[in-house]
Each structure stands twice: as C-alpha cells, then as structure tokens.
Amino acid sequence: MPDTADAAAALLAAAAQQGPGNTLRIVLLVSIVGGALLAWFLLRGYRSDDTEPTGDTGDTATTGNTERDANA
C-alpha cells in the first residue's frame, strides 16, 4: 500500500499549499450528509405504525391475517 500512502501524502501536500478552504468544505459536506443519514437511521426506529393492533384478540378483521386464517 505504499502507492496509496504516497498518493495521499501528495494530495495533502497540495492541499496544504492551497489552504484549508477546499478540505474544510469537503469535511463540512460529508459531516452534514453523515449527520442526516445517522438521524434518519436512528429516528426510523421511533416511527409508529398504527395499522397493527396492540393486543392479540384473534379477530381476523383487526389483525389482517385473513389469507392465513382462510387457509387454516
């Protein structure tokens, strides 16, 4: 992997000569996109699906298992 390390060192040296502007823009953009994806991933677990009943009554009209019950 010395080729990768040399290429990364050359890119960092070129960025250091130009200033941190482009590097900071990339870091900021990646941070915002990563934060949005992390928030989506975490918050989708709190989504409530109101189509399923909370109790087990065995009634096929409320549970939605009509196909399975019809084949029993």
N, CA, C and O atoms as a CHARMM CRD file, in Angstrom:
* protein
*
  288
    1    1 MET  N      0.78500  -1.18800   0.00000 PROA 1      0.00000
    2    1 MET  CA     0.00000   0.00000   0.00000 PROA 1      0.00000
    3    1 MET  C      0.83700   1.26800   0.00000 PROA 1      0.00000
    4    1 MET  O      0.30800   2.33300   0.31800 PROA 1      0.00000
    5    2 PRO  N      2.10700   1.20500  -0.33800 PROA 2      0.00000
    6    2 PRO  CA     2.88300   2.44000  -0.35500 PROA 2      0.00000
    7    2 PRO  C      2.41100   3.40300  -1.44100 PROA 2      0.00000
    8    2 PRO  O      2.56900   4.61500  -1.29700 PROA 2      0.00000
    9    3 ASP  N      1.83000   2.87900  -2.53300 PROA 3      0.00000
   10    3 ASP  CA     1.33500   3.76600  -3.57500 PROA 3      0.00000
   11    3 ASP  C      0.19000   4.63100  -3.06000 PROA 3      0.00000
   12    3 ASP  O      0.11100   5.81900  -3.37300 PROA 3      0.00000
   13    4 THR  N     -0.68500   4.03500  -2.27900 PROA 4      0.00000
   14    4 THR  CA    -1.80700   4.77700  -1.71800 PROA 4      0.00000
   15    4 THR  C     -1.31500   5.81800  -0.72800 PROA 4      0.00000
   16    4 THR  O     -1.81100   6.94500  -0.71400 PROA 4      0.00000
   17    5 ALA  N     -0.35200   5.45800   0.09100 PROA 5      0.00000
   18    5 ALA  CA     0.18100   6.39600   1.07400 PROA 5      0.00000
   19    5 ALA  C      0.89700   7.55200   0.37700 PROA 5      0.00000
   20    5 ALA  O      0.78300   8.70000   0.80700 PROA 5      0.00000
   21    6 ASP  N      1.62900   7.25900  -0.68800 PROA 6      0.00000
   22    6 ASP  CA     2.31900   8.31900  -1.42000 PROA 6      0.00000
   23    6 ASP  C      1.32200   9.24800  -2.10300 PROA 6      0.00000
   24    6 ASP  O      1.51100  10.46400  -2.11900 PROA 6      0.00000
   25    7 ALA  N      0.27300   8.67900  -2.66100 PROA 7      0.00000
   26    7 ALA  CA    -0.74600   9.49200  -3.32200 PROA 7      0.00000
   27    7 ALA  C     -1.47400  10.37100  -2.30800 PROA 7      0.00000
   28    7 ALA  O     -1.76000  11.53500  -2.58800 PROA 7      0.00000
   29    8 ALA  N     -1.77300   9.82100  -1.13800 PROA 8      0.00000
   30    8 ALA  CA    -2.45000  10.59900  -0.10100 PROA 8      0.00000
   31    8 ALA  C     -1.53900  11.71300   0.40500 PROA 8      0.00000
   32    8 ALA  O     -2.00100  12.82700   0.65400 PROA 8      0.00000
   33    9 ALA  N     -0.25900  11.42300   0.55600 PROA 9      0.00000
   34    9 ALA  CA     0.68000  12.44500   1.01000 PROA 9      0.00000
   35    9 ALA  C      0.80600  13.56100  -0.02300 PROA 9      0.00000
   36    9 ALA  O      0.91300  14.73300   0.33700 PROA 9      0.00000
   37   10 ALA  N      0.79300  13.20300  -1.29300 PROA 10     0.00000
   38   10 ALA  CA     0.88100  14.21900  -2.34400 PROA 10     0.00000
   39   10 ALA  C     -0.37100  15.08700  -2.36000 PROA 10     0.00000
   40   10 ALA  O     -0.28000  16.30100  -2.54400 PROA 10     0.00000
   41   11 LEU  N     -1.54700  14.47400  -2.16600 PROA 11     0.00000
   42   11 LEU  CA    -2.78100  15.25600  -2.12000 PROA 11     0.00000
   43   11 LEU  C     -2.81700  16.18300  -0.91200 PROA 11     0.00000
   44   11 LEU  O     -3.26200  17.32700  -1.01200 PROA 11     0.00000
   45   12 LEU  N     -2.34800  15.68900   0.22100 PROA 12     0.00000
   46   12 LEU  CA    -2.31700  16.53000   1.41600 PROA 12     0.00000
   47   12 LEU  C     -1.32300  17.67000   1.26800 PROA 12     0.00000
   48   12 LEU  O     -1.58300  18.77900   1.73500 PROA 12     0.00000
   49   13 ALA  N     -0.18900  17.41600   0.62600 PROA 13     0.00000
   50   13 ALA  CA     0.80100  18.46800   0.41100 PROA 13     0.00000
   51   13 ALA  C      0.24500  19.52600  -0.53100 PROA 13     0.00000
   52   13 ALA  O      0.47100  20.71800  -0.32200 PROA 13     0.00000
   53   14 ALA  N     -0.47700  19.10600  -1.56300 PROA 14     0.00000
   54   14 ALA  CA    -1.07600  20.06600  -2.49100 PROA 14     0.00000
   55   14 ALA  C     -2.16000  20.87800  -1.79500 PROA 14     0.00000
   56   14 ALA  O     -2.29000  22.07500  -2.05000 PROA 14     0.00000
   57   15 ALA  N     -2.93300  20.25300  -0.92900 PROA 15     0.00000
   58   15 ALA  CA    -3.98200  20.96800  -0.20800 PROA 15     0.00000
   59   15 ALA  C     -3.38700  21.94600   0.79200 PROA 15     0.00000
   60   15 ALA  O     -3.95600  23.01100   1.02900 PROA 15     0.00000
   61   16 ALA  N     -2.26300  21.60000   1.37300 PROA 16     0.00000
   62   16 ALA  CA    -1.62200  22.48800   2.34100 PROA 16     0.00000
   63   16 ALA  C     -1.09800  23.74800   1.66200 PROA 16     0.00000
   64   16 ALA  O     -1.07800  24.81100   2.28100 PROA 16     0.00000
   65   17 GLN  N     -0.67800  23.65600   0.42000 PROA 17     0.00000
   66   17 GLN  CA    -0.19000  24.82600  -0.29900 PROA 17     0.00000
   67   17 GLN  C     -1.33900  25.74200  -0.70500 PROA 17     0.00000
   68   17 GLN  O     -1.15700  26.95800  -0.77100 PROA 17     0.00000
   69   18 GLN  N     -2.50000  25.19500  -0.97200 PROA 18     0.00000
   70   18 GLN  CA    -3.63300  25.99000  -1.40800 PROA 18     0.00000
   71   18 GLN  C     -4.41800  26.56500  -0.23900 PROA 18     0.00000
   72   18 GLN  O     -5.18600  27.50800  -0.42800 PROA 18     0.00000
   73   19 GLY  N     -4.25300  26.04000   0.93200 PROA 19     0.00000
   74   19 GLY  CA    -5.02000  26.47500   2.08800 PROA 19     0.00000
   75   19 GLY  C     -6.09000  25.45700   2.42200 PROA 19     0.00000
   76   19 GLY  O     -6.33300  24.52500   1.65600 PROA 19     0.00000
   77   20 PRO  N     -6.72200  25.63500   3.55700 PROA 20     0.00000
   78   20 PRO  CA    -7.67100  24.62400   4.02200 PROA 20     0.00000
   79   20 PRO  C     -9.08400  24.78600   3.47200 PROA 20     0.00000
   80   20 PRO  O     -9.97500  24.04000   3.87900 PROA 20     0.00000
   81   21 GLY  N     -9.32200  25.72000   2.57500 PROA 21     0.00000
   82   21 GLY  CA   -10.67800  26.00900   2.12100 PROA 21     0.00000
   83   21 GLY  C    -11.40300  24.82500   1.52400 PROA 21     0.00000
   84   21 GLY  O    -12.49400  24.48200   1.98000 PROA 21     0.00000
   85   22 ASN  N    -10.83200  24.19400   0.52300 PROA 22     0.00000
   86   22 ASN  CA   -11.49700  23.06000  -0.12900 PROA 22     0.00000
   87   22 ASN  C    -11.61900  21.86700   0.81000 PROA 22     0.00000
   88   22 ASN  O    -12.63800  21.17600   0.81000 PROA 22     0.00000
   89   23 THR  N    -10.59700  21.62600   1.60000 PROA 23     0.00000
   90   23 THR  CA   -10.63900  20.50000   2.54000 PROA 23     0.00000
   91   23 THR  C    -11.74000  20.70300   3.56500 PROA 23     0.00000
   92   23 THR  O    -12.47700  19.76700   3.87700 PROA 23     0.00000
   93   24 LEU  N    -11.85900  21.90300   4.08600 PROA 24     0.00000
   94   24 LEU  CA   -12.90300  22.16800   5.07300 PROA 24     0.00000
   95   24 LEU  C    -14.29300  22.08200   4.45500 PROA 24     0.00000
   96   24 LEU  O    -15.23600  21.65400   5.12000 PROA 24     0.00000
   97   25 ARG  N    -14.43400  22.47500   3.21700 PROA 25     0.00000
   98   25 ARG  CA   -15.72500  22.34700   2.54200 PROA 25     0.00000
   99   25 ARG  C    -16.12900  20.88500   2.40700 PROA 25     0.00000
  100   25 ARG  O    -17.28400  20.52600   2.63300 PROA 25     0.00000
  101   26 ILE  N    -15.16800  20.05000   2.03800 PROA 26     0.00000
  102   26 ILE  CA   -15.44400  18.62000   1.88700 PROA 26     0.00000
  103   26 ILE  C    -15.78900  18.00300   3.23700 PROA 26     0.00000
  104   26 ILE  O    -16.73900  17.22700   3.33900 PROA 26     0.00000
  105   27 VAL  N    -15.02700  18.34000   4.26800 PROA 27     0.00000
  106   27 VAL  CA   -15.28800  17.79200   5.60600 PROA 27     0.00000
  107   27 VAL  C    -16.66500  18.23700   6.09400 PROA 27     0.00000
  108   27 VAL  O    -17.40300  17.43900   6.67200 PROA 27     0.00000
  109   28 LEU  N    -17.01300  19.49200   5.86900 PROA 28     0.00000
  110   28 LEU  CA   -18.31300  20.00200   6.29000 PROA 28     0.00000
  111   28 LEU  C    -19.44800  19.30700   5.53900 PROA 28     0.00000
  112   28 LEU  O    -20.45100  18.92600   6.14300 PROA 28     0.00000
  113   29 LEU  N    -19.29500  19.14400   4.25100 PROA 29     0.00000
  114   29 LEU  CA   -20.32100  18.48700   3.44800 PROA 29     0.00000
  115   29 LEU  C    -20.52000  17.03700   3.87100 PROA 29     0.00000
  116   29 LEU  O    -21.65300  16.58000   4.02300 PROA 29     0.00000
  117   30 VAL  N    -19.42500  16.32200   4.05900 PROA 30     0.00000
  118   30 VAL  CA   -19.51600  14.92300   4.47800 PROA 30     0.00000
  119   30 VAL  C    -20.12700  14.82700   5.87600 PROA 30     0.00000
  120   30 VAL  O    -20.89300  13.90200   6.14900 PROA 30     0.00000
  121   31 SER  N    -19.80200  15.76000   6.75600 PROA 31     0.00000
  122   31 SER  CA   -20.37100  15.75200   8.10200 PROA 31     0.00000
  123   31 SER  C    -21.87700  15.98600   8.07100 PROA 31     0.00000
  124   31 SER  O    -22.62100  15.31800   8.78900 PROA 31     0.00000
  125   32 ILE  N    -22.32700  16.91400   7.26100 PROA 32     0.00000
  126   32 ILE  CA   -23.75600  17.20200   7.17800 PROA 32     0.00000
  127   32 ILE  C    -24.51400  16.01200   6.59000 PROA 32     0.00000
  128   32 ILE  O    -25.55700  15.61900   7.11200 PROA 32     0.00000
  129   33 VAL  N    -23.99100  15.44300   5.51100 PROA 33     0.00000
  130   33 VAL  CA   -24.65400  14.28500   4.90300 PROA 33     0.00000
  131   33 VAL  C    -24.63900  13.09600   5.86600 PROA 33     0.00000
  132   33 VAL  O    -25.64200  12.39300   5.99400 PROA 33     0.00000
  133   34 GLY  N    -23.53800  12.87000   6.52700 PROA 34     0.00000
  134   34 GLY  CA   -23.45500  11.77900   7.50100 PROA 34     0.00000
  135   34 GLY  C    -24.39400  11.98800   8.67400 PROA 34     0.00000
  136   34 GLY  O    -25.02200  11.03900   9.14300 PROA 34     0.00000
  137   35 GLY  N    -24.49800  13.22000   9.15100 PROA 35     0.00000
  138   35 GLY  CA   -25.42200  13.51200  10.24600 PROA 35     0.00000
  139   35 GLY  C    -26.86900  13.29700   9.84300 PROA 35     0.00000
  140   35 GLY  O    -27.67100  12.78800  10.62500 PROA 35     0.00000
  141   36 ALA  N    -27.20100  13.68800   8.61700 PROA 36     0.00000
  142   36 ALA  CA   -28.57000  13.48300   8.13000 PROA 36     0.00000
  143   36 ALA  C    -28.87700  11.99000   8.00700 PROA 36     0.00000
  144   36 ALA  O    -29.96300  11.55000   8.38500 PROA 36     0.00000
  145   37 LEU  N    -27.94000  11.21700   7.48700 PROA 37     0.00000
  146   37 LEU  CA   -28.15900   9.77500   7.36800 PROA 37     0.00000
  147   37 LEU  C    -28.24100   9.10600   8.74300 PROA 37     0.00000
  148   37 LEU  O    -29.04500   8.19500   8.94200 PROA 37     0.00000
  149   38 LEU  N    -27.41800   9.55100   9.68100 PROA 38     0.00000
  150   38 LEU  CA   -27.45800   8.99900  11.03100 PROA 38     0.00000
  151   38 LEU  C    -28.78500   9.32700  11.70700 PROA 38     0.00000
  152   38 LEU  O    -29.37300   8.47100  12.36900 PROA 38     0.00000
  153   39 ALA  N    -29.26000  10.55800  11.54600 PROA 39     0.00000
  154   39 ALA  CA   -30.54400  10.95100  12.12900 PROA 39     0.00000
  155   39 ALA  C    -31.67400  10.13000  11.52200 PROA 39     0.00000
  156   39 ALA  O    -32.55900   9.67000  12.24400 PROA 39     0.00000
  157   40 TRP  N    -31.65700   9.94100  10.20800 PROA 40     0.00000
  158   40 TRP  CA   -32.69300   9.13600   9.55800 PROA 40     0.00000
  159   40 TRP  C    -32.67500   7.71100  10.09000 PROA 40     0.00000
  160   40 TRP  O    -33.72500   7.14100  10.38400 PROA 40     0.00000
  161   41 PHE  N    -31.48000   7.13500  10.21500 PROA 41     0.00000
  162   41 PHE  CA   -31.35500   5.75500  10.67000 PROA 41     0.00000
  163   41 PHE  C    -31.86000   5.59900  12.10700 PROA 41     0.00000
  164   41 PHE  O    -32.55300   4.63300  12.42400 PROA 41     0.00000
  165   42 LEU  N    -31.51100   6.54900  12.96900 PROA 42     0.00000
  166   42 LEU  CA   -31.92300   6.44600  14.36000 PROA 42     0.00000
  167   42 LEU  C    -33.40600   6.74600  14.53400 PROA 42     0.00000
  168   42 LEU  O    -34.08000   6.08400  15.32300 PROA 42     0.00000
  169   43 LEU  N    -33.91600   7.72200  13.81900 PROA 43     0.00000
  170   43 LEU  CA   -35.30000   8.12800  14.00500 PROA 43     0.00000
  171   43 LEU  C    -36.29600   7.17600  13.36000 PROA 43     0.00000
  172   43 LEU  O    -37.46700   7.17600  13.74100 PROA 43     0.00000
  173   44 ARG  N    -35.87400   6.37300  12.40500 PROA 44     0.00000
  174   44 ARG  CA   -36.83100   5.45800  11.78200 PROA 44     0.00000
  175   44 ARG  C    -37.25000   4.36300  12.74500 PROA 44     0.00000
  176   44 ARG  O    -38.28600   3.73000  12.54000 PROA 44     0.00000
  177   45 GLY  N    -36.47300   4.12600  13.78800 PROA 45     0.00000
  178   45 GLY  CA   -36.86300   3.16600  14.81200 PROA 45     0.00000
  179   45 GLY  C    -37.98000   3.67400  15.70100 PROA 45     0.00000
  180   45 GLY  O    -38.65700   2.87400  16.34600 PROA 45     0.00000
  181   46 TYR  N    -38.19400   4.98500  15.75300 PROA 46     0.00000
  182   46 TYR  CA   -39.24200   5.56900  16.58200 PROA 46     0.00000
  183   46 TYR  C    -40.53600   5.77400  15.80900 PROA 46     0.00000
  184   46 TYR  O    -41.51600   6.26600  16.36800 PROA 46     0.00000
  185   47 ARG  N    -40.55400   5.40500  14.53800 PROA 47     0.00000
  186   47 ARG  CA   -41.76100   5.55300  13.72800 PROA 47     0.00000
  187   47 ARG  C    -42.82500   4.60000  14.24100 PROA 47     0.00000
  188   47 ARG  O    -42.54800   3.42200  14.47100 PROA 47     0.00000
  189   48 SER  N    -44.02900   5.09600  14.42100 PROA 48     0.00000
  190   48 SER  CA   -45.11400   4.23700  14.89500 PROA 48     0.00000
  191   48 SER  C    -46.00900   3.88100  13.71700 PROA 48     0.00000
  192   48 SER  O    -46.41700   4.74300  12.93900 PROA 48     0.00000
  193   49 ASP  N    -46.29900   2.60900  13.60600 PROA 49     0.00000
  194   49 ASP  CA   -47.16600   2.11200  12.55200 PROA 49     0.00000
  195   49 ASP  C    -48.50400   1.77900  13.19200 PROA 49     0.00000
  196   49 ASP  O    -48.61900   0.79200  13.91800 PROA 49     0.00000
  197   50 ASP  N    -49.51800   2.59800  12.92500 PROA 50     0.00000
  198   50 ASP  CA   -50.80500   2.45900  13.58900 PROA 50     0.00000
  199   50 ASP  C    -51.71600   1.43000  12.93500 PROA 50     0.00000
  200   50 ASP  O    -52.87500   1.31500  13.33100 PROA 50     0.00000
  201   51 THR  N    -51.23900   0.68700  11.96000 PROA 51     0.00000
  202   51 THR  CA   -52.09000  -0.28700  11.28600 PROA 51     0.00000
  203   51 THR  C    -52.17300  -1.59600  12.04900 PROA 51     0.00000
  204   51 THR  O    -53.10300  -2.36900  11.81800 PROA 51     0.00000
  205   52 GLU  N    -51.24000  -1.87800  12.94800 PROA 52     0.00000
  206   52 GLU  CA   -51.26300  -3.12700  13.70200 PROA 52     0.00000
  207   52 GLU  C    -51.89600  -2.89800  15.06700 PROA 52     0.00000
  208   52 GLU  O    -51.66500  -1.85900  15.68600 PROA 52     0.00000
  209   53 PRO  N    -52.69100  -3.85100  15.54500 PROA 53     0.00000
  210   53 PRO  CA   -53.30400  -3.69500  16.86500 PROA 53     0.00000
  211   53 PRO  C    -52.28100  -3.92400  17.96300 PROA 53     0.00000
  212   53 PRO  O    -51.24800  -4.55900  17.74800 PROA 53     0.00000
  213   54 THR  N    -52.58100  -3.40200  19.14000 PROA 54     0.00000
  214   54 THR  CA   -51.65900  -3.56800  20.26300 PROA 54     0.00000
  215   54 THR  C    -51.91300  -4.85800  21.01000 PROA 54     0.00000
  216   54 THR  O    -50.99100  -5.39000  21.62800 PROA 54     0.00000
  217   55 GLY  N    -53.14200  -5.39000  20.97900 PROA 55     0.00000
  218   55 GLY  CA   -53.45600  -6.63000  21.69300 PROA 55     0.00000
  219   55 GLY  C    -53.72100  -7.76400  20.73900 PROA 55     0.00000
  220   55 GLY  O    -53.99600  -7.54300  19.55900 PROA 55     0.00000
  221   56 ASP  N    -53.64000  -8.99100  21.25000 PROA 56     0.00000
  222   56 ASP  CA   -53.90200 -10.16600  20.43200 PROA 56     0.00000
  223   56 ASP  C    -55.31300 -10.64600  20.71800 PROA 56     0.00000
  224   56 ASP  O    -55.53200 -11.40000  21.66600 PROA 56     0.00000
  225   57 THR  N    -56.27300 -10.21800  19.90800 PROA 57     0.00000
  226   57 THR  CA   -57.66300 -10.60100  20.12500 PROA 57     0.00000
  227   57 THR  C    -58.06100 -11.81900  19.31300 PROA 57     0.00000
  228   57 THR  O    -59.07100 -12.45300  19.62000 PROA 57     0.00000
  229   58 GLY  N    -57.29900 -12.16400  18.29100 PROA 58     0.00000
  230   58 GLY  CA   -57.62200 -13.30600  17.45600 PROA 58     0.00000
  231   58 GLY  C    -58.63800 -12.98700  16.38500 PROA 58     0.00000
  232   58 GLY  O    -59.00800 -13.87200  15.61400 PROA 58     0.00000
  233   59 ASP  N    -59.09300 -11.78000  16.31100 PROA 59     0.00000
  234   59 ASP  CA   -60.08100 -11.37300  15.31300 PROA 59     0.00000
  235   59 ASP  C    -59.36400 -11.09700  13.99700 PROA 59     0.00000
  236   59 ASP  O    -58.43500 -10.29000  13.95900 PROA 59     0.00000
  237   60 THR  N    -59.78400 -11.75600  12.91600 PROA 60     0.00000
  238   60 THR  CA   -59.09200 -11.58600  11.63700 PROA 60     0.00000
  239   60 THR  C    -59.34600 -10.22000  11.03300 PROA 60     0.00000
  240   60 THR  O    -58.56200  -9.77100  10.19700 PROA 60     0.00000
  241   61 ALA  N    -60.40600  -9.54900  11.42500 PROA 61     0.00000
  242   61 ALA  CA   -60.70000  -8.22900  10.86800 PROA 61     0.00000
  243   61 ALA  C    -59.72000  -7.18800  11.39300 PROA 61     0.00000
  244   61 ALA  O    -59.43600  -6.20900  10.70400 PROA 61     0.00000
  245   62 THR  N    -59.19900  -7.38300  12.60300 PROA 62     0.00000
  246   62 THR  CA   -58.28600  -6.39300  13.16100 PROA 62     0.00000
  247   62 THR  C    -56.82800  -6.76400  12.95500 PROA 62     0.00000
  248   62 THR  O    -55.97100  -5.88200  12.90600 PROA 62     0.00000
  249   63 THR  N    -56.52800  -8.06300  12.83400 PROA 63     0.00000
  250   63 THR  CA   -55.12900  -8.45200  12.70100 PROA 63     0.00000
  251   63 THR  C    -54.65000  -8.44100  11.26500 PROA 63     0.00000
  252   63 THR  O    -53.44700  -8.32900  11.03000 PROA 63     0.00000
  253   64 GLY  N    -55.53900  -8.55200  10.30000 PROA 64     0.00000
  254   64 GLY  CA   -55.14300  -8.52000   8.90100 PROA 64     0.00000
  255   64 GLY  C    -54.58500  -9.84000   8.39500 PROA 64     0.00000
  256   64 GLY  O    -53.96300  -9.87500   7.33300 PROA 64     0.00000
  257   65 ASN  N    -54.79600 -10.93600   9.13600 PROA 65     0.00000
  258   65 ASN  CA   -54.27500 -12.23600   8.72000 PROA 65     0.00000
  259   65 ASN  C    -55.35400 -13.05700   8.03000 PROA 65     0.00000
  260   65 ASN  O    -55.48500 -14.25000   8.30600 PROA 65     0.00000
  261   66 THR  N    -56.11200 -12.46100   7.15800 PROA 66     0.00000
  262   66 THR  CA   -57.23400 -13.15000   6.53000 PROA 66     0.00000
  263   66 THR  C    -56.76900 -14.26500   5.62000 PROA 66     0.00000
  264   66 THR  O    -57.42100 -15.30800   5.55700 PROA 66     0.00000
  265   67 GLU  N    -55.66700 -14.08700   4.91200 PROA 67     0.00000
  266   67 GLU  CA   -55.19800 -15.13500   3.99300 PROA 67     0.00000
  267   67 GLU  C    -54.74100 -16.36000   4.76200 PROA 67     0.00000
  268   67 GLU  O    -55.06400 -17.48400   4.37900 PROA 67     0.00000
  269   68 ARG  N    -53.99900 -16.16500   5.83300 PROA 68     0.00000
  270   68 ARG  CA   -53.51000 -17.29400   6.60500 PROA 68     0.00000
  271   68 ARG  C    -54.67300 -18.00200   7.29500 PROA 68     0.00000
  272   68 ARG  O    -54.70600 -19.23100   7.34100 PROA 68     0.00000
  273   69 ASP  N    -55.64200 -17.23100   7.83900 PROA 69     0.00000
  274   69 ASP  CA   -56.76700 -17.83300   8.53700 PROA 69     0.00000
  275   69 ASP  C    -57.69200 -18.56400   7.56300 PROA 69     0.00000
  276   69 ASP  O    -58.30300 -19.56900   7.92700 PROA 69     0.00000
  277   70 ALA  N    -57.79900 -18.07100   6.34200 PROA 70     0.00000
  278   70 ALA  CA   -58.67200 -18.71700   5.38100 PROA 70     0.00000
  279   70 ALA  C    -58.11100 -20.05300   4.94100 PROA 70     0.00000
  280   70 ALA  O    -58.87100 -20.95200   4.58000 PROA 70     0.00000
  281   71 ASN  N    -56.79200 -20.20300   4.96500 PROA 71     0.00000
  282   71 ASN  CA   -56.16300 -21.45700   4.54300 PROA 71     0.00000
  283   71 ASN  C    -56.04000 -22.46100   5.67200 PROA 71     0.00000
  284   71 ASN  O    -55.61700 -23.59200   5.43200 PROA 71     0.00000
  285   72 ALA  N    -56.38700 -22.09600   6.87500 PROA 72     0.00000
  286   72 ALA  CA   -56.21400 -22.99100   8.03200 PROA 72     0.00000
  287   72 ALA  C    -57.24300 -24.08100   8.08600 PROA 72     0.00000
  288   72 ALA  O    -57.22200 -24.90500   9.00100 PROA 72     0.00000
